[in-house]
Amino acid sequence: MDTKPWFWIAFNAFVLGMLALDLGVFHRKAHVIKPKEAAIWTAVWASLSLLFAAGLFYLEGSQVALTFLTGYVIEQTLSIDNIFVIVMIFAYFGVPAEFQHRVLFWGIIGALVMRGIFIGLGALLLAKFHWIIYVFGALLIYTGIGMALRKDEEFDAEQNKVLRLARRFLPFTNEYDGQKFFTVRNGVRVGTPLLLVLIMVEFTDLIFAIDSIPAIFAITSEPFLVYTSNIFAILGLRSLYFLLAGMVDKFHLLKYGLAVILTFVGIKMVIVELYEIPIFASLGVILGVLALSIGLSLRFPAAAKPDENEIEDKTGSLFGAPPRRRSSSKNV
């Protein structure tokens, strides 16, 4: 693919414009994102991705467009596991529903920067050391098998080293202060529980990027396609979260589908010199496994879990008392 400089400029200008429109127009005031609104935004981001693919088809041909779509589907699929973890983090800290969009917005800003750096490093490594593709493949196979074998665990901030490190270097209050990440207590600027949540969301994306970036390189080594498919998937993550957050328990078999997809992509990378699996076949396998795992989850529901109201709130152990809300209309 002959990537022209204006491709990069135009795409990044589009991303910045959409983010500014999102925060400055559509979500200036904190409000609860309802499923209907989330569904509309999910459809908007998916439609924009398809329009982008259509543009690639017109400018570069069907193979490039199909490669982008395959990469986008992989990244969007793997992001579902990320959503499950974010749901646990928000539940643990008792983040009010109307503040969750702000955390996810700034979390995605950080994710865009991290993904850009990771993709640049990955492309550089593959260009200089072709054998690194086998390392990526082995990592994906190992991760896929580990995902299938791991037991579901609850998020426990008491044992999280990242949050303990943050609290060692920054003072925190146990009170929410509207949407603020920082507030002032006794003349001292301190972080709110919302800042801890943001730190945890950023760290979660960092961990998931270690899996998802090698996965997209199994489809293509073209930096522009890797970057754009990743960015579109990340931009749609917020609306997808609000759409799926209340249904995560219904998709209890999805992790096995994701495990199969990761393993398949890893095998694709390892055997690339012996046999190159066609793009359309890869896309078919990914969509088929995803649909099957979702269908089986709905057909064979998981055993009911205890009511959330009966689960003890553990957040107080981080601060000495449970986080409390303090109303405020101002943002930091």
C-alpha positions as semicolon CSV with decimal commas, in nm:
position;residue;x (nm);y (nm);z (nm)
1;M;0,000;0,000;0,000
2;D;0,135;0,339;-0,102
3;T;0,049;0,543;0,205
4;K;0,060;0,911;0,122
5;P;0,136;1,166;0,397
6;W;-0,204;1,328;0,358
7;F;-0,365;0,995;0,455
8;W;-0,211;1,025;0,801
9;I;-0,286;1,397;0,833
10;A;-0,648;1,362;0,724
11;F;-0,716;1,062;0,948
12;N;-0,566;1,217;1,261
13;A;-0,749;1,543;1,193
14;F;-1,072;1,344;1,170
15;V;-1,001;1,168;1,502
16;L;-0,921;1,494;1,683
17;G;-1,230;1,657;1,535
18;M;-1,457;1,374;1,649
19;L;-1,310;1,376;2,000
20;A;-1,354;1,753;2,027
21;L;-1,712;1,720;1,903
22;D;-1,778;1,441;2,152
23;L;-1,653;1,622;2,461
24;G;-1,735;1,978;2,359
25;V;-2,083;1,930;2,214
26;F;-2,246;1,594;2,285
27;H;-2,117;1,532;2,639
28;R;-2,050;1,874;2,788
29;K;-2,266;1,790;3,089
30;A;-2,246;1,472;3,291
31;H;-2,539;1,240;3,230
32;V;-2,621;0,871;3,239
33;I;-2,564;0,706;2,900
34;K;-2,877;0,501;2,830
35;P;-2,869;0,186;2,611
36;K;-3,052;0,366;2,329
37;E;-2,792;0,644;2,314
38;A;-2,511;0,387;2,338
39;A;-2,664;0,184;2,053
40;I;-2,686;0,495;1,834
41;W;-2,321;0,586;1,896
42;T;-2,211;0,226;1,842
43;A;-2,389;0,233;1,506
44;V;-2,229;0,569;1,423
45;W;-1,875;0,444;1,488
46;A;-1,938;0,118;1,303
47;S;-2,080;0,313;1,007
48;L;-1,780;0,546;1,000
49;S;-1,552;0,242;0,999
50;L;-1,742;0,096;0,704
51;L;-1,726;0,430;0,521
52;F;-1,352;0,438;0,580
53;A;-1,326;0,085;0,439
54;A;-1,527;0,199;0,137
55;G;-1,281;0,485;0,088
56;L;-0,991;0,239;0,100
57;F;-1,172;0,020;-0,152
58;Y;-1,207;0,315;-0,389
59;L;-0,848;0,437;-0,348
60;E;-0,652;0,115;-0,294
61;G;-0,872;-0,179;-0,394
62;S;-1,064;-0,464;-0,232
63;Q;-0,766;-0,639;-0,069
64;V;-0,666;-0,333;0,133
65;A;-1,027;-0,265;0,237
66;L;-1,078;-0,627;0,346
67;T;-0,750;-0,621;0,539
68;F;-0,863;-0,310;0,727
69;L;-1,201;-0,465;0,809
70;T;-1,039;-0,785;0,935
71;G;-0,805;-0,588;1,159
72;Y;-1,094;-0,375;1,284
73;V;-1,305;-0,681;1,368
74;I;-1,015;-0,841;1,558
75;E;-0,950;-0,528;1,763
76;Q;-1,319;-0,468;1,831
77;T;-1,365;-0,831;1,935
78;L;-1,067;-0,832;2,171
79;S;-1,185;-0,504;2,325
80;I;-1,489;-0,687;2,463
81;D;-1,266;-0,857;2,720
82;N;-1,136;-0,512;2,811
83;I;-1,496;-0,400;2,867
84;F;-1,554;-0,686;3,112
85;V;-1,260;-0,569;3,324
86;I;-1,373;-0,204;3,314
87;V;-1,717;-0,313;3,436
88;M;-1,553;-0,476;3,740
89;I;-1,340;-0,167;3,809
90;F;-1,639;0,069;3,796
91;A;-1,842;-0,165;4,016
92;Y;-1,562;-0,198;4,271
93;F;-1,522;0,177;4,311
94;G;-1,894;0,246;4,287
95;V;-1,843;0,501;4,008
96;P;-2,170;0,692;3,954
97;A;-2,312;0,615;3,609
98;E;-2,312;0,981;3,503
99;F;-1,934;1,007;3,561
100;Q;-1,833;0,694;3,371
101;H;-1,823;0,858;3,028
102;R;-1,566;1,115;3,147
103;V;-1,336;0,841;3,275
104;L;-1,368;0,646;2,951
105;F;-1,312;0,958;2,739
106;W;-0,980;1,043;2,902
107;G;-0,894;0,675;2,922
108;I;-0,933;0,653;2,546
109;I;-0,714;0,960;2,493
110;G;-0,439;0,778;2,680
111;A;-0,510;0,458;2,488
112;L;-0,474;0,639;2,154
113;V;-0,128;0,761;2,253
114;M;-0,017;0,422;2,388
115;R;-0,147;0,231;2,086
116;G;0,029;0,473;1,851
117;I;0,359;0,416;2,031
118;F;0,312;0,037;2,042
119;I;0,223;0,019;1,673
120;G;0,525;0,230;1,579
121;L;0,756;0,007;1,783
122;G;0,596;-0,310;1,645
123;A;0,633;-0,194;1,285
124;L;0,995;-0,099;1,349
125;L;1,075;-0,436;1,506
126;L;0,912;-0,631;1,222
127;A;1,098;-0,424;0,962
128;K;1,436;-0,488;1,125
129;F;1,383;-0,836;1,270
130;H;1,142;-1,050;1,070
131;W;1,177;-1,336;1,318
132;I;0,994;-1,126;1,578
133;I;0,672;-1,235;1,408
134;Y;0,723;-1,582;1,559
135;V;0,763;-1,426;1,903
136;F;0,437;-1,237;1,854
137;G;0,267;-1,557;1,738
138;A;0,392;-1,758;2,035
139;L;0,278;-1,480;2,271
140;L;-0,073;-1,488;2,124
141;I;-0,096;-1,868;2,146
142;Y;0,021;-1,858;2,507
143;T;-0,226;-1,580;2,590
144;G;-0,513;-1,761;2,418
145;I;-0,451;-2,084;2,608
146;G;-0,413;-1,892;2,933
147;M;-0,739;-1,707;2,874
148;A;-0,926;-2,035;2,822
149;L;-0,780;-2,190;3,138
150;R;-0,799;-1,895;3,376
151;K;-1,073;-1,871;3,635
152;D;-1,294;-1,564;3,658
153;E;-1,170;-1,345;3,941
154;E;-1,312;-1,035;4,104
155;F;-1,113;-0,714;4,084
156;D;-0,935;-0,651;4,415
157;A;-0,773;-0,308;4,450
158;E;-0,614;-0,408;4,779
159;Q;-0,381;-0,641;4,590
160;N;-0,325;-0,413;4,289
161;K;0,034;-0,285;4,278
162;V;-0,046;-0,002;4,034
163;L;-0,300;0,155;4,269
164;R;-0,077;0,105;4,570
165;L;0,205;0,279;4,381
166;A;-0,026;0,568;4,288
167;R;-0,133;0,613;4,649
168;R;0,229;0,610;4,760
169;F;0,316;0,914;4,546
170;L;-0,017;1,101;4,540
171;P;-0,252;1,197;4,824
172;F;-0,613;1,088;4,772
173;T;-0,946;1,167;4,930
174;N;-1,224;0,915;4,976
175;E;-1,487;1,158;4,842
176;Y;-1,605;1,195;4,486
177;D;-1,623;1,563;4,389
178;G;-1,848;1,563;4,086
179;Q;-1,652;1,469;3,774
180;K;-1,327;1,604;3,911
181;F;-1,009;1,398;3,909
182;F;-0,852;1,640;4,159
183;T;-0,995;1,849;4,440
184;V;-0,869;2,051;4,738
185;R;-0,886;1,927;5,096
186;N;-0,753;2,142;5,383
187;G;-0,560;2,354;5,135
188;V;-0,396;2,051;4,972
189;R;-0,463;1,937;4,614
190;V;-0,553;1,569;4,625
191;G;-0,679;1,306;4,384
192;T;-1,035;1,178;4,397
193;P;-1,139;0,813;4,363
194;L;-1,221;0,896;4,000
195;L;-0,849;0,951;3,935
196;L;-0,770;0,606;4,073
197;V;-1,032;0,461;3,841
198;L;-0,876;0,643;3,543
199;I;-0,530;0,511;3,634
200;M;-0,669;0,159;3,651
201;V;-0,849;0,193;3,316
202;E;-0,528;0,317;3,150
203;F;-0,329;0,030;3,299
204;T;-0,591;-0,218;3,183
205;D;-0,565;-0,092;2,825
206;L;-0,187;-0,115;2,844
207;I;-0,214;-0,483;2,936
208;F;-0,469;-0,557;2,664
209;A;-0,260;-0,372;2,405
210;I;0,014;-0,631;2,456
211;D;-0,228;-0,889;2,312
212;S;-0,415;-0,684;2,056
213;I;-0,122;-0,514;1,881
214;P;0,055;-0,842;1,788
215;A;-0,284;-0,979;1,678
216;I;-0,332;-0,707;1,417
217;F;0,023;-0,757;1,288
218;A;-0,083;-1,113;1,206
219;I;-0,321;-0,963;0,951
220;T;-0,097;-0,695;0,803
221;S;0,236;-0,524;0,863
222;E;0,118;-0,204;0,691
223;P;0,141;0,060;0,970
224;F;-0,145;0,274;0,834
225;L;-0,391;-0,017;0,832
226;V;-0,275;-0,137;1,174
227;Y;-0,311;0,213;1,317
228;T;-0,648;0,302;1,164
229;S;-0,814;-0,029;1,252
230;N;-0,692;0,008;1,611
231;I;-0,807;0,367;1,642
232;F;-1,154;0,298;1,505
233;A;-1,194;0,008;1,749
234;I;-1,084;0,227;2,042
235;L;-1,314;0,512;1,941
236;G;-1,609;0,274;1,949
237;L;-1,509;0,128;2,286
238;R;-1,701;0,378;2,502
239;S;-2,037;0,334;2,332
240;L;-1,983;-0,042;2,321
241;Y;-1,915;-0,038;2,696
242;F;-2,243;0,138;2,775
243;L;-2,426;-0,098;2,540
244;L;-2,281;-0,418;2,691
245;A;-2,211;-0,321;3,054
246;G;-2,543;-0,452;3,178
247;M;-2,515;-0,775;2,982
248;V;-2,163;-0,900;3,059
249;D;-2,290;-1,193;3,266
250;K;-2,495;-1,317;2,972
251;F;-2,185;-1,373;2,759
252;H;-2,007;-1,610;2,997
253;L;-1,868;-1,826;2,714
254;L;-1,729;-1,534;2,518
255;K;-1,388;-1,560;2,680
256;Y;-1,346;-1,905;2,523
257;G;-1,430;-1,756;2,185
258;L;-1,170;-1,483;2,238
259;A;-0,920;-1,749;2,344
260;V;-0,980;-1,942;2,022
261;I;-0,941;-1,624;1,816
262;L;-0,612;-1,532;1,985
263;T;-0,480;-1,884;1,937
264;F;-0,589;-1,891;1,572
265;V;-0,420;-1,557;1,502
266;G;-0,105;-1,676;1,679
267;I;-0,095;-1,993;1,469
268;K;-0,148;-1,781;1,157
269;M;0,166;-1,584;1,244
270;V;0,376;-1,890;1,325
271;I;0,297;-2,076;1,000
272;V;0,307;-1,771;0,772
273;E;0,617;-1,897;0,588
274;L;0,457;-2,238;0,529
275;Y;0,104;-2,127;0,445
276;E;-0,054;-1,784;0,438
277;I;-0,417;-1,803;0,543
278;P;-0,621;-1,574;0,313
279;I;-0,766;-1,257;0,461
280;F;-1,126;-1,351;0,382
281;A;-1,077;-1,688;0,554
282;S;-0,934;-1,519;0,865
283;L;-1,228;-1,279;0,878
284;G;-1,472;-1,569;0,841
285;V;-1,310;-1,766;1,125
286;I;-1,310;-1,465;1,359
287;L;-1,672;-1,373;1,292
288;G;-1,782;-1,737;1,310
289;V;-1,613;-1,803;1,644
290;L;-1,747;-1,476;1,787
291;A;-2,103;-1,554;1,676
292;L;-2,081;-1,912;1,805
293;S;-1,955;-1,811;2,151
294;I;-2,226;-1,545;2,185
295;G;-2,496;-1,783;2,060
296;L;-2,393;-2,060;2,298
297;S;-2,381;-1,812;2,588
298;L;-2,741;-1,713;2,521
299;R;-2,851;-2,072;2,460
300;F;-2,691;-2,204;2,779
301;P;-2,712;-1,926;3,043
302;A;-2,468;-1,922;3,333
303;A;-2,581;-1,987;3,689
304;A;-2,720;-1,676;3,858
305;K;-2,475;-1,473;4,068
306;P;-2,555;-1,303;4,401
307;D;-2,740;-0,974;4,376
308;E;-2,499;-0,679;4,355
309;N;-2,674;-0,514;4,647
310;E;-2,574;-0,807;4,865
311;I;-2,206;-0,783;4,775
312;E;-2,003;-0,596;5,034
313;D;-1,843;-0,272;4,913
314;K;-1,467;-0,311;4,952
315;T;-1,358;0,034;4,837
316;G;-1,329;0,166;5,190
317;S;-1,018;-0,043;5,249
318;L;-0,830;0,183;5,008
319;F;-0,916;0,501;5,191
320;G;-1,027;0,398;5,539
321;A;-1,393;0,459;5,448
322;P;-1,611;0,399;5,143
323;P;-1,583;0,669;4,873
324;R;-1,854;0,929;4,908
325;R;-2,009;1,154;4,649
326;R;-1,987;1,529;4,669
327;S;-2,197;1,709;4,412
328;S;-2,022;1,956;4,186
329;S;-2,101;2,097;3,844
330;K;-1,741;2,191;3,765
331;N;-1,489;1,970;3,592
332;V;-1,115;1,954;3,625
